[in-house]
Amino acid sequence: MSEDNQVVPDQTSILIVDDLAIVRLSLQRILAKSGYRIRLAEDVRGALEILDEDTIDLILCDIQMPGASGLDLVKAIRWRIPDTSVVMVSSLEDTETAIECLQHGAFGFVLKPYQPREILVQVNGALRRRMLEIAFRDREAELAQKVWEQTIEIRDSREEIAFRLITASEHRDNETGMHVRRIGLYATEMGRLLGWDQERVDTIRAAAPLHDIGKIGVPDAVLQKPSSLTDEEWVLMKRHTTMGATILKGSTVPFIQMGARIAIGHHEKWDGSGYPKGLKGEAIPLEARITALVDVYDAVSNRRHYKPAWPEEKVVELIRQGSGSHFDPQLADLFLANLAVFRDILRANPDEAHSEDPGI
């Protein structure tokens, strides 16, 4: 076959299937004169054996044969169409069956008695249609690949933007860069477990790491204080939620819009005892409820200069106790039921400053 949709006979293989030797030889002479490479089979079984061992571009098949019919062959190789096109040879009595063959994927049919020119026209037309359908399929696959590559590029760009946005606050906080990366990965898995579509999953992957962006506005003396905060200092610390929302508000970019909702809502609690608004239950945006849960999980599971990493059993107990008060109970149950997934993320993305086992 040529790339300009022209049939090249000496590069094209045709399988003739007919129980009558005189018909097989007649069709072979017609097609061989035009340069096609010919294979012969006297029944469906023999045809299938040839198809298993050779690359066949087109099958020219009689409908009525002893045993399995031409229709049976079309049905058996339907998954190969259009890689192998099929032209049926039928008598007037077989036209209904020929039409049924077309419905199952055959490209055309020739009525007996046939003329050599008619055979060549049908074969050439079927081969050209085959090439066009394969080319169309290949173009679709190429387009799908390009769309996928562009989707990955957009996702990576969103993540880069997110991590660049948090760089300024990250250097002022006791948290590590890997902490925010893990938050995005945890949130991604929660979205998948909730059955979100890929776009929404990708959005929370980029948005969740922005949860503490507002800490850029918290004084160093408060943010980096190694001891307990005073009441006045807690007021300042709590402002990072509203500061984060202020930094991110007004954007038309979906992941930044979600990031704003997460920033202001990730310290709200299911029972309404959180801050800054004291929202309760489903009034808290779902993405903020997710981030609240995974943020606590990561914070207690990792070592910081002011505390050791908690053992897993203690972390699990904390989440169970917080279910229905701190955390959305359905999310807490989903998280604990899939704990191994989040444990793998934790272990695969250790803090760079101390990459040993985080203690779970």
Buried (B, 14 or more C-beta within 10 A) or exposed (E): BEEEEEBEBEEBBBBBBBBEEEBBEBBBEBBEEBEBBBBBBBBBEBBBEBBEEEEBBBBBBBBBBEEBBBBBBBBBBEEBBBBBBBBBBBBEEBBEBBEBBBEBBBBBBBBEEBEBEEBBEBBBBBBBBBBEBBEEEEEEEEEEEEEEEEEEEEBEEBBEBBBEBBEEBBEBBEBBBBBBBBBBBBBBBBBBBBEBEEEBBBBBBBBBBBBBBBBBBBEEEBBEBEEEBEEEBEEBBBBBBBBBBBBBBEEEBBBBBBBBBBBBBBBBBBBBEBBBBEBBBEEBBBBBBBBBBBBBBBBBBBBBEEEEBBEBEEBBEBBBEBBBEBBBBEBBBBBBEBBEBBBEBBEEBBBEEEEEEBBB
